[in-house]
Amino acid sequence: MKKMQQGFTLIELMIVVAIIGILAAVAIPSYQNYTIKAKYSEVVAAAGPIKSGIEVCVSMGECGTAGGVVANVSLGTNGVPSAPTASTYVASVGVTGAGVITVTPNAAGGIVAADTYVLSPSAIGTDGKITWTVSGGCKTRTAGALC
């Protein structure tokens, strides 16, 4: 009687190990990039309440008028909340009189302090809706850098 072949050959095992190595080489940098982006979402979220507050202030006519420009914005007045406290990834949040929101991140968890997130009101429409322009952030890094 013939004996049945059992198990894998050395070549087959080496091929499987090579495939797993290639997948790991691609997956690990992608995973690191996604985790940094997830952490940076806290920086973006920190601007949300102030952005909403400025929109409320404009709709009340305290910080600009429909068809005009945003002006007279200050934290803690006219429906604009005070600056949030610092957190793991957010160092500070500031706003100018023209409504420009600047969120400065902490250098932690792969985020660089230079990855400042800036929201600028570019115009107030005739319906009172503000058009925002985003600048800065980790998307402005040089090619090849994470985030």
N, C-alpha and C positions, 0 to 999 in steps of 0.2 A: 504494500500500500504506500501511496505517496503521502508525504507529510504536508499539511496545509501551511501556507505562509502566514506568519503572525507578526504584528508590530510594524513599525516604520523603519525604513532604511536610514542610514546616517545622512544621505543626500537630502531626503525628504525633510528631515528635521532641520537641517541647515537652511533649507529654503524657507521654511516657516519662520525660523529665527530672523532671517534677513528681512522678510516681509514685515514682521513686527517691529524691527529696528527702523525701517523706513517710515512706517506709520507713526512711530513715536517721535522721530525727528521732525515730522511735519506737525504733529498734534501739540506737542509741548509749547512751542512758541505761540501758536494760535491761542491756546488756553491761557497763557500768561497775558496776552494782549486783551482777551475778553475779560479777565479778572480786573485789569487796570481800568478798562472802560466801565465796568460795573462800579468800581470805587469812585470813578470820576462823576458818575451820575449823581452822587451826593453833592458835588460842587454845583452842578447844573440845577439840581432841585433847590438849593439854597437861594437861588435868585427868584424862584417861583412866587413866594408870598409878596415880595417887594414889587415884582412886575404886576401882580394882580392889584396891589395897593395903588400903584401909579395909575393903572387903568381906571380904578374906582375914583381916584382923585380927579382925573381928567373928566370923567363922566359927570361928576358933581360940579365941574367948572372951576375948581380950586387950583388946578395945575395946568391950565391951558384950555383951549376951546376947540370945538370941532372945526376942522379946516386950518387950524393954527399949528403951533409948536408946543411941546411940553416945556413948562417952566415952573419955577417956585416949588420944586420938589425937595422935601427934607424928610429924613427918617423920623418916625414917631408922630407925624402930624398929618392931618387931612386924609386919614384912611390908609396912609403908608405905614406899615409896621416898623418897629424898631429893628435894628440890625440883629440877626440871630447870634447866639453865642457860638464861639469857636467849637469845632468838633474834630474828630479824628482826621478828616480830609479837608475841612474848610478852616482857613486861618482867619479870614475877615470878609465882610460884605460891606460895600460902600455904595453911595449913590450921589451923583452931582445934582445941582439945581436944575439941570436940563434933563434929568431922568436917566442918565447913563448909569447902569448897574454894573459894578465890578466885583467879582468874587475871586478872591485870592486863595488858592489851595495850599495846604500844608504839603511839604515834601515828605510823603509817606506812602507806603504800599505801591511804589512804582510811579506815583504821580510826582511831577517836578513842580517846584514853586513857581516857575516861569509859565506854567500852563494856566494863566489867568483867563477867566471866562468873562466876557464883556457883552452886555445887552444894551443896545442903543436904540432909543425911539427915533425912527427916521422921519415919521410923519403921522399927523392925526388926520384921518379921513373926514369927509363931510358928515359921515355917520357917527363920528366920535371914536371910531376904532383906531387903535395905535398899530402901526407897522413897525416891527422890531427887526433890527439887524444884529446878527450874532458875529462876534469876532473873537479871536484868541481861542483858548481851549487846547486840549491835547491833540486835536486834529491838525494843528498847524506845525507839528514837529517835522523834522527833516525825514526824508525817505529812509526807511529801514529802522527807525526808532519805534518803540512800542507805543501803542495808543493811537 
